[in-house]
Amino acid sequence: MVADRVIGIQVAASAAGAAIVPATVGVILDRSGAGSLGPCLLVLALAESAWTRSPVVRMSRGNIGAAARPSRTMPAVAYGREAAAGRRP
């Protein structure tokens, strides 16, 4: 129940960001000229860097490494190892 709402909020925020950021850069470029493209891109890069290094994002990504590791009991992993060795499971 909660997961579908959280995913919906993430998709909505992604869509809003995908629309707002380019529109804002377009308005800035329209008002100040093409010479402000470099500073706009620099600000966006710094904002992205600050966001991905923030403690909030680090905490939310804490278990990704553990979840991405293959399990020894996963049939697909076992089959992949067997196939790589040229044997049938």
Biopython code that builds the backbone (N, CA, C, O; Angstrom):
import numpy as np
from Bio.PDB.StructureBuilder import StructureBuilder

atoms = [
    (1, "MET", "N", (0.810, -1.190, 0.000)),
    (1, "MET", "CA", (0.000, 0.000, 0.000)),
    (1, "MET", "C", (0.862, 1.266, 0.000)),
    (1, "MET", "O", (0.585, 2.218, -0.729)),
    (2, "VAL", "N", (1.876, 1.260, 0.802)),
    (2, "VAL", "CA", (2.724, 2.437, 0.884)),
    (2, "VAL", "C", (3.639, 2.531, -0.334)),
    (2, "VAL", "O", (3.925, 3.623, -0.826)),
    (3, "ALA", "N", (4.089, 1.384, -0.810)),
    (3, "ALA", "CA", (5.046, 1.368, -1.921)),
    (3, "ALA", "C", (4.458, 2.015, -3.162)),
    (3, "ALA", "O", (5.147, 2.772, -3.846)),
    (4, "ASP", "N", (3.195, 1.733, -3.466)),
    (4, "ASP", "CA", (2.616, 2.319, -4.673)),
    (4, "ASP", "C", (2.482, 3.833, -4.560)),
    (4, "ASP", "O", (2.622, 4.542, -5.556)),
    (5, "ARG", "N", (2.214, 4.328, -3.370)),
    (5, "ARG", "CA", (2.147, 5.787, -3.179)),
    (5, "ARG", "C", (3.522, 6.425, -3.282)),
    (5, "ARG", "O", (3.683, 7.485, -3.889)),
    (6, "VAL", "N", (4.510, 5.773, -2.687)),
    (6, "VAL", "CA", (5.880, 6.300, -2.734)),
    (6, "VAL", "C", (6.379, 6.320, -4.167)),
    (6, "VAL", "O", (6.981, 7.300, -4.604)),
    (7, "ILE", "N", (6.132, 5.244, -4.900)),
    (7, "ILE", "CA", (6.550, 5.191, -6.296)),
    (7, "ILE", "C", (5.826, 6.256, -7.103)),
    (7, "ILE", "O", (6.430, 6.885, -7.973)),
    (8, "GLY", "N", (4.559, 6.468, -6.837)),
    (8, "GLY", "CA", (3.806, 7.517, -7.523)),
    (8, "GLY", "C", (4.377, 8.896, -7.254)),
    (8, "GLY", "O", (4.468, 9.722, -8.163)),
    (9, "ILE", "N", (4.763, 9.150, -6.012)),
    (9, "ILE", "CA", (5.363, 10.445, -5.665)),
    (9, "ILE", "C", (6.700, 10.607, -6.362)),
    (9, "ILE", "O", (7.010, 11.691, -6.858)),
    (10, "GLN", "N", (7.498, 9.548, -6.410)),
    (10, "GLN", "CA", (8.794, 9.615, -7.092)),
    (10, "GLN", "C", (8.627, 9.877, -8.584)),
    (10, "GLN", "O", (9.367, 10.673, -9.160)),
    (11, "VAL", "N", (7.668, 9.219, -9.206)),
    (11, "VAL", "CA", (7.428, 9.426, -10.633)),
    (11, "VAL", "C", (6.929, 10.849, -10.884)),
    (11, "VAL", "O", (7.337, 11.486, -11.855)),
    (12, "ALA", "N", (6.055, 11.346, -10.022)),
    (12, "ALA", "CA", (5.554, 12.712, -10.183)),
    (12, "ALA", "C", (6.672, 13.738, -9.998)),
    (12, "ALA", "O", (6.752, 14.710, -10.749)),
    (13, "ALA", "N", (7.526, 13.527, -9.013)),
    (13, "ALA", "CA", (8.641, 14.447, -8.795)),
    (13, "ALA", "C", (9.612, 14.402, -9.969)),
    (13, "ALA", "O", (10.153, 15.431, -10.375)),
    (14, "SER", "N", (9.826, 13.225, -10.504)),
    (14, "SER", "CA", (10.703, 13.085, -11.665)),
    (14, "SER", "C", (10.122, 13.810, -12.873)),
    (14, "SER", "O", (10.848, 14.505, -13.584)),
    (15, "ALA", "N", (8.853, 13.660, -13.106)),
    (15, "ALA", "CA", (8.214, 14.339, -14.237)),
    (15, "ALA", "C", (8.235, 15.854, -14.051)),
    (15, "ALA", "O", (8.473, 16.601, -15.000)),
    (16, "ALA", "N", (7.987, 16.294, -12.836)),
    (16, "ALA", "CA", (8.009, 17.738, -12.570)),
    (16, "ALA", "C", (9.415, 18.292, -12.769)),
    (16, "ALA", "O", (9.586, 19.356, -13.364)),
    (17, "GLY", "N", (10.415, 17.579, -12.275)),
    (17, "GLY", "CA", (11.793, 18.024, -12.454)),
    (17, "GLY", "C", (12.208, 18.021, -13.908)),
    (17, "GLY", "O", (12.934, 18.909, -14.355)),
    (18, "ALA", "N", (11.746, 17.017, -14.654)),
    (18, "ALA", "CA", (12.081, 16.932, -16.071)),
    (18, "ALA", "C", (11.438, 18.056, -16.865)),
    (18, "ALA", "O", (11.914, 18.396, -17.949)),
    (19, "ALA", "N", (10.379, 18.629, -16.352)),
    (19, "ALA", "CA", (9.733, 19.744, -17.042)),
    (19, "ALA", "C", (10.231, 21.098, -16.542)),
    (19, "ALA", "O", (10.408, 22.025, -17.331)),
    (20, "ILE", "N", (10.452, 21.213, -15.251)),
    (20, "ILE", "CA", (10.780, 22.512, -14.661)),
    (20, "ILE", "C", (12.218, 22.931, -14.945)),
    (20, "ILE", "O", (12.466, 24.093, -15.266)),
    (21, "VAL", "N", (13.167, 22.009, -14.834)),
    (21, "VAL", "CA", (14.578, 22.378, -15.009)),
    (21, "VAL", "C", (14.861, 22.893, -16.417)),
    (21, "VAL", "O", (15.447, 23.969, -16.541)),
    (22, "PRO", "N", (14.482, 22.191, -17.485)),
    (22, "PRO", "CA", (14.751, 22.732, -18.816)),
    (22, "PRO", "C", (13.996, 24.030, -19.095)),
    (22, "PRO", "O", (14.511, 24.918, -19.774)),
    (23, "ALA", "N", (12.776, 24.137, -18.572)),
    (23, "ALA", "CA", (12.004, 25.369, -18.779)),
    (23, "ALA", "C", (12.677, 26.543, -18.090)),
    (23, "ALA", "O", (12.739, 27.639, -18.647)),
    (24, "THR", "N", (13.177, 26.324, -16.894)),
    (24, "THR", "CA", (13.861, 27.391, -16.164)),
    (24, "THR", "C", (15.133, 27.815, -16.886)),
    (24, "THR", "O", (15.415, 29.008, -17.005)),
    (25, "VAL", "N", (15.899, 26.846, -17.367)),
    (25, "VAL", "CA", (17.110, 27.179, -18.118)),
    (25, "VAL", "C", (16.741, 27.925, -19.394)),
    (25, "VAL", "O", (17.439, 28.865, -19.775)),
    (26, "GLY", "N", (15.672, 27.533, -20.054)),
    (26, "GLY", "CA", (15.214, 28.232, -21.256)),
    (26, "GLY", "C", (14.827, 29.664, -20.979)),
    (26, "GLY", "O", (15.154, 30.554, -21.765)),
    (27, "VAL", "N", (14.138, 29.909, -19.878)),
    (27, "VAL", "CA", (13.745, 31.275, -19.520)),
    (27, "VAL", "C", (14.991, 32.112, -19.220)),
    (27, "VAL", "O", (15.085, 33.264, -19.643)),
    (28, "ILE", "N", (15.935, 31.536, -18.499)),
    (28, "ILE", "CA", (17.171, 32.265, -18.188)),
    (28, "ILE", "C", (17.930, 32.598, -19.464)),
    (28, "ILE", "O", (18.409, 33.720, -19.627)),
    (29, "LEU", "N", (18.044, 31.633, -20.368)),
    (29, "LEU", "CA", (18.748, 31.880, -21.630)),
    (29, "LEU", "C", (18.016, 32.904, -22.487)),
    (29, "LEU", "O", (18.655, 33.707, -23.166)),
    (30, "ASP", "N", (16.694, 32.887, -22.468)),
    (30, "ASP", "CA", (15.916, 33.850, -23.250)),
    (30, "ASP", "C", (16.117, 35.267, -22.735)),
    (30, "ASP", "O", (16.205, 36.213, -23.517)),
    (31, "ARG", "N", (16.187, 35.406, -21.438)),
    (31, "ARG", "CA", (16.309, 36.745, -20.859)),
    (31, "ARG", "C", (17.734, 37.281, -20.861)),
    (31, "ARG", "O", (17.942, 38.488, -20.979)),
    (32, "SER", "N", (18.728, 36.384, -20.730)),
    (32, "SER", "CA", (20.097, 36.885, -20.597)),
    (32, "SER", "C", (21.010, 36.501, -21.759)),
    (32, "SER", "O", (22.143, 36.979, -21.816)),
    (33, "GLY", "N", (20.569, 35.677, -22.664)),
    (33, "GLY", "CA", (21.364, 35.331, -23.830)),
    (33, "GLY", "C", (22.085, 34.004, -23.664)),
    (33, "GLY", "O", (22.102, 33.405, -22.588)),
    (34, "ALA", "N", (22.682, 33.565, -24.769)),
    (34, "ALA", "CA", (23.330, 32.254, -24.802)),
    (34, "ALA", "C", (24.586, 32.206, -23.946)),
    (34, "ALA", "O", (25.061, 31.122, -23.610)),
    (35, "GLY", "N", (25.125, 33.347, -23.594)),
    (35, "GLY", "CA", (26.328, 33.381, -22.763)),
    (35, "GLY", "C", (26.110, 32.847, -21.363)),
    (35, "GLY", "O", (27.075, 32.544, -20.662)),
    (36, "SER", "N", (24.876, 32.726, -20.947)),
    (36, "SER", "CA", (24.602, 32.216, -19.600)),
    (36, "SER", "C", (24.382, 30.709, -19.571)),
    (36, "SER", "O", (24.050, 30.155, -18.523)),
    (37, "LEU", "N", (24.564, 30.032, -20.716)),
    (37, "LEU", "CA", (24.398, 28.580, -20.735)),
    (37, "LEU", "C", (25.453, 27.888, -19.869)),
    (37, "LEU", "O", (25.128, 26.975, -19.110)),
    (38, "GLY", "N", (26.699, 28.312, -19.978)),
    (38, "GLY", "CA", (27.770, 27.719, -19.178)),
    (38, "GLY", "C", (27.516, 27.822, -17.688)),
    (38, "GLY", "O", (27.587, 26.813, -16.986)),
    (39, "PRO", "N", (27.216, 29.036, -17.173)),
    (39, "PRO", "CA", (26.914, 29.136, -15.742)),
    (39, "PRO", "C", (25.690, 28.315, -15.322)),
    (39, "PRO", "O", (25.661, 27.768, -14.220)),
    (40, "CYS", "N", (24.681, 28.227, -16.194)),
    (40, "CYS", "CA", (23.506, 27.402, -15.864)),
    (40, "CYS", "C", (23.903, 25.934, -15.715)),
    (40, "CYS", "O", (23.490, 25.267, -14.766)),
    (41, "LEU", "N", (24.701, 25.437, -16.653)),
    (41, "LEU", "CA", (25.133, 24.049, -16.573)),
    (41, "LEU", "C", (26.020, 23.801, -15.359)),
    (41, "LEU", "O", (25.951, 22.741, -14.737)),
    (42, "LEU", "N", (26.856, 24.786, -15.024)),
    (42, "LEU", "CA", (27.696, 24.652, -13.837)),
    (42, "LEU", "C", (26.844, 24.578, -12.574)),
    (42, "LEU", "O", (27.092, 23.741, -11.706)),
    (43, "VAL", "N", (25.861, 25.434, -12.472)),
    (43, "VAL", "CA", (24.978, 25.420, -11.298)),
    (43, "VAL", "C", (24.224, 24.095, -11.213)),
    (43, "VAL", "O", (24.090, 23.529, -10.129)),
    (44, "LEU", "N", (23.732, 23.598, -12.345)),
    (44, "LEU", "CA", (23.031, 22.308, -12.336)),
    (44, "LEU", "C", (23.961, 21.174, -11.926)),
    (44, "LEU", "O", (23.561, 20.289, -11.168)),
    (45, "ALA", "N", (25.196, 21.189, -12.417)),
    (45, "ALA", "CA", (26.153, 20.137, -12.052)),
    (45, "ALA", "C", (26.494, 20.198, -10.566)),
    (45, "ALA", "O", (26.579, 19.164, -9.904)),
    (46, "LEU", "N", (26.688, 21.396, -10.048)),
    (46, "LEU", "CA", (26.993, 21.533, -8.611)),
    (46, "LEU", "C", (25.802, 21.107, -7.753)),
    (46, "LEU", "O", (25.979, 20.475, -6.712)),
    (47, "ALA", "N", (24.600, 21.451, -8.186)),
    (47, "ALA", "CA", (23.412, 21.047, -7.437)),
    (47, "ALA", "C", (23.262, 19.527, -7.430)),
    (47, "ALA", "O", (22.934, 18.938, -6.400)),
    (48, "GLU", "N", (23.501, 18.895, -8.574)),
    (48, "GLU", "CA", (23.421, 17.432, -8.645)),
    (48, "GLU", "C", (24.488, 16.785, -7.772)),
    (48, "GLU", "O", (24.215, 15.806, -7.078)),
    (49, "SER", "N", (25.680, 17.320, -7.804)),
    (49, "SER", "CA", (26.763, 16.788, -6.992)),
    (49, "SER", "C", (26.444, 16.936, -5.504)),
    (49, "SER", "O", (26.661, 16.009, -4.724)),
    (50, "ALA", "N", (25.938, 18.086, -5.120)),
    (50, "ALA", "CA", (25.585, 18.301, -3.711)),
    (50, "ALA", "C", (24.456, 17.368, -3.290)),
    (50, "ALA", "O", (24.458, 16.855, -2.171)),
    (51, "TRP", "N", (23.495, 17.148, -4.179)),
    (51, "TRP", "CA", (22.369, 16.285, -3.839)),
    (51, "TRP", "C", (22.819, 14.837, -3.672)),
    (51, "TRP", "O", (22.422, 14.175, -2.713)),
    (52, "THR", "N", (23.634, 14.344, -4.583)),
    (52, "THR", "CA", (24.038, 12.943, -4.495)),
    (52, "THR", "C", (25.017, 12.688, -3.359)),
    (52, "THR", "O", (25.174, 11.544, -2.932)),
    (53, "ARG", "N", (25.672, 13.718, -2.863)),
    (53, "ARG", "CA", (26.590, 13.551, -1.730)),
    (53, "ARG", "C", (25.931, 13.879, -0.393)),
    (53, "ARG", "O", (26.580, 13.807, 0.650)),
    (54, "SER", "N", (24.656, 14.234, -0.414)),
    (54, "SER", "CA", (23.988, 14.618, 0.824)),
    (54, "SER", "C", (23.756, 13.388, 1.704)),
    (54, "SER", "O", (23.631, 12.277, 1.189)),
    (55, "PRO", "N", (23.698, 13.575, 3.016)),
    (55, "PRO", "CA", (23.462, 12.452, 3.931)),
    (55, "PRO", "C", (22.119, 11.777, 3.703)),
    (55, "PRO", "O", (21.990, 10.575, 3.935)),
    (56, "VAL", "N", (21.120, 12.523, 3.254)),
    (56, "VAL", "CA", (19.798, 11.944, 3.021)),
    (56, "VAL", "C", (19.877, 10.889, 1.926)),
    (56, "VAL", "O", (19.311, 9.804, 2.061)),
    (57, "VAL", "N", (20.571, 11.203, 0.851)),
    (57, "VAL", "CA", (20.684, 10.258, -0.256)),
    (57, "VAL", "C", (21.562, 9.084, 0.140)),
    (57, "VAL", "O", (21.273, 7.948, -0.235)),
    (58, "ARG", "N", (22.614, 9.331, 0.879)),
    (58, "ARG", "CA", (23.482, 8.235, 1.319)),
    (58, "ARG", "C", (22.731, 7.256, 2.200)),
    (58, "ARG", "O", (22.899, 6.044, 2.068)),
    (59, "MET", "N", (21.905, 7.769, 3.094)),
    (59, "MET", "CA", (21.151, 6.893, 3.987)),
    (59, "MET", "C", (20.147, 6.059, 3.198)),
    (59, "MET", "O", (19.948, 4.883, 3.503)),
    (60, "SER", "N", (19.513, 6.650, 2.190)),
    (60, "SER", "CA", (18.512, 5.911, 1.430)),
    (60, "SER", "C", (19.154, 4.873, 0.526)),
    (60, "SER", "O", (18.489, 3.914, 0.133)),
    (61, "ARG", "N", (20.429, 5.036, 0.185)),
    (61, "ARG", "CA", (21.109, 4.080, -0.682)),
    (61, "ARG", "C", (21.988, 3.117, 0.106)),
    (61, "ARG", "O", (22.811, 2.418, -0.486)),
    (62, "GLY", "N", (21.836, 3.064, 1.401)),
    (62, "GLY", "CA", (22.727, 2.268, 2.234)),
    (62, "GLY", "C", (22.703, 0.787, 1.963)),
    (62, "GLY", "O", (23.734, 0.132, 2.113)),
    (63, "ASN", "N", (21.574, 0.222, 1.570)),
    (63, "ASN", "CA", (21.463, -1.219, 1.402)),
    (63, "ASN", "C", (21.549, -1.660, -0.045)),
    (63, "ASN", "O", (21.339, -2.838, -0.336)),
    (64, "ILE", "N", (21.847, -0.768, -0.949)),
    (64, "ILE", "CA", (21.884, -1.148, -2.361)),
    (64, "ILE", "C", (22.971, -2.176, -2.611)),
    (64, "ILE", "O", (22.743, -3.145, -3.336)),
    (65, "GLY", "N", (24.138, -1.992, -2.035)),
    (65, "GLY", "CA", (25.225, -2.938, -2.253)),
    (65, "GLY", "C", (24.877, -4.327, -1.775)),
    (65, "GLY", "O", (25.184, -5.309, -2.450)),
    (66, "ALA", "N", (24.242, -4.428, -0.622)),
    (66, "ALA", "CA", (23.876, -5.735, -0.089)),
    (66, "ALA", "C", (22.791, -6.387, -0.937)),
    (66, "ALA", "O", (22.811, -7.600, -1.145)),
    (67, "ALA", "N", (21.849, -5.593, -1.424)),
    (67, "ALA", "CA", (20.764, -6.141, -2.223)),
    (67, "ALA", "C", (21.245, -6.550, -3.613)),
    (67, "ALA", "O", (20.666, -7.446, -4.227)),
    (68, "ALA", "N", (22.281, -5.914, -4.106)),
    (68, "ALA", "CA", (22.750, -6.205, -5.456)),
    (68, "ALA", "C", (23.657, -7.419, -5.509)),
    (68, "ALA", "O", (23.903, -7.966, -6.584)),
    (69, "ARG", "N", (24.160, -7.849, -4.347)),
    (69, "ARG", "CA", (25.038, -9.013, -4.346)),
    (69, "ARG", "C", (24.231, -10.270, -4.640)),
    (69, "ARG", "O", (23.143, -10.443, -4.091)),
    (70, "PRO", "N", (24.740, -11.143, -5.489)),
    (70, "PRO", "CA", (23.992, -12.368, -5.792)),
    (70, "PRO", "C", (23.971, -13.307, -4.594)),
    (70, "PRO", "O", (24.928, -13.388, -3.823)),
    (71, "SER", "N", (22.887, -13.994, -4.465)),
    (71, "SER", "CA", (22.728, -14.958, -3.387)),
    (71, "SER", "C", (23.156, -16.336, -3.875)),
    (71, "SER", "O", (23.013, -16.652, -5.056)),
    (72, "ARG", "N", (23.677, -17.151, -2.977)),
    (72, "ARG", "CA", (24.088, -18.502, -3.372)),
    (72, "ARG", "C", (22.878, -19.400, -3.599)),
    (72, "ARG", "O", (22.979, -20.435, -4.258)),
    (73, "THR", "N", (21.737, -19.002, -3.051)),
    (73, "THR", "CA", (20.552, -19.845, -3.187)),
    (73, "THR", "C", (19.683, -19.442, -4.366)),
    (73, "THR", "O", (18.666, -20.084, -4.629)),
    (74, "MET", "N", (20.063, -18.394, -5.077)),
    (74, "MET", "CA", (19.251, -17.978, -6.217)),
    (74, "MET", "C", (19.409, -18.979, -7.356)),
    (74, "MET", "O", (20.535, -19.251, -7.770)),
    (75, "PRO", "N", (18.327, -19.529, -7.868)),
    (75, "PRO", "CA", (18.438, -20.502, -8.956)),
    (75, "PRO", "C", (19.096, -19.917, -10.204)),
    (75, "PRO", "O", (19.863, -20.607, -10.876)),
    (76, "ALA", "N", (18.811, -18.668, -10.520)),
    (76, "ALA", "CA", (19.381, -18.075, -11.725)),
    (76, "ALA", "C", (20.891, -17.960, -11.609)),
    (76, "ALA", "O", (21.608, -18.165, -12.589)),
    (77, "VAL", "N", (21.375, -17.635, -10.426)),
    (77, "VAL", "CA", (22.813, -17.520, -10.225)),
    (77, "VAL", "C", (23.450, -18.899, -10.317)),
    (77, "VAL", "O", (24.493, -19.062, -10.949)),
    (78, "ALA", "N", (22.824, -19.895, -9.687)),
    (78, "ALA", "CA", (23.365, -21.248, -9.734)),
    (78, "ALA", "C", (23.369, -21.759, -11.167)),
    (78, "ALA", "O", (24.339, -22.384, -11.597)),
    (79, "TYR", "N", (22.311, -21.506, -11.903)),
    (79, "TYR", "CA", (22.245, -21.944, -13.288)),
    (79, "TYR", "C", (23.311, -21.242, -14.112)),
    (79, "TYR", "O", (23.928, -21.856, -14.982)),
    (80, "GLY", "N", (23.533, -19.961, -13.844)),
    (80, "GLY", "CA", (24.552, -19.221, -14.572)),
    (80, "GLY", "C", (25.937, -19.783, -14.330)),
    (80, "GLY", "O", (26.743, -19.856, -15.258)),
    (81, "ARG", "N", (26.229, -20.179, -13.115)),
    (81, "ARG", "CA", (27.533, -20.762, -12.794)),
    (81, "ARG", "C", (27.673, -22.140, -13.461)),
    (81, "ARG", "O", (28.732, -22.488, -13.983)),
    (82, "GLU", "N", (26.586, -22.908, -13.430)),
    (82, "GLU", "CA", (26.637, -24.218, -14.066)),
    (82, "GLU", "C", (26.845, -24.078, -15.574)),
    (82, "GLU", "O", (27.629, -24.814, -16.174)),
    (83, "ALA", "N", (26.142, -23.134, -16.172)),
    (83, "ALA", "CA", (26.259, -22.936, -17.612)),
    (83, "ALA", "C", (27.637, -22.423, -17.974)),
    (83, "ALA", "O", (28.182, -22.781, -19.019)),
    (84, "ALA", "N", (28.201, -21.591, -17.124)),
    (84, "ALA", "CA", (29.533, -21.059, -17.396)),
    (84, "ALA", "C", (30.576, -22.164, -17.348)),
    (84, "ALA", "O", (31.586, -22.111, -18.050)),
    (85, "ALA", "N", (30.324, -23.165, -16.512)),
    (85, "ALA", "CA", (31.257, -24.284, -16.408)),
    (85, "ALA", "C", (30.999, -25.337, -17.469)),
    (85, "ALA", "O", (31.740, -26.316, -17.560)),
    (86, "GLY", "N", (29.945, -25.149, -18.285)),
    (86, "GLY", "CA", (29.636, -26.093, -19.349)),
    (86, "GLY", "C", (28.825, -27.285, -18.894)),
    (86, "GLY", "O", (28.720, -28.269, -19.626)),
    (87, "ARG", "N", (28.245, -27.224, -17.699)),
    (87, "ARG", "CA", (27.426, -28.325, -17.182)),
    (87, "ARG", "C", (25.975, -27.912, -17.146)),
    (87, "ARG", "O", (25.655, -26.724, -17.096)),
    (88, "ARG", "N", (25.125, -28.870, -17.173)),
    (88, "ARG", "CA", (23.693, -28.614, -17.005)),
    (88, "ARG", "C", (23.361, -28.769, -15.525)),
    (88, "ARG", "O", (23.907, -29.653, -14.866)),
    (89, "PRO", "N", (22.484, -27.935, -14.993)),
    (89, "PRO", "CA", (22.118, -28.058, -13.565)),
    (89, "PRO", "C", (21.312, -29.288, -13.273)),
    (89, "PRO", "O", (20.937, -29.521, -12.124)),
]
sb = StructureBuilder()
sb.init_structure("model")
sb.init_model(0)
sb.init_chain("A")
sb.init_seg("    ")
for serial, (resi, resn, name, xyz) in enumerate(atoms, 1):
    if name == "N":
        sb.init_residue(resn, " ", resi, " ")
    sb.init_atom(name, np.array(xyz, "f"), 0.0, 1.0, " ", f" {name:<3s}", serial, name[0])
structure = sb.get_structure()
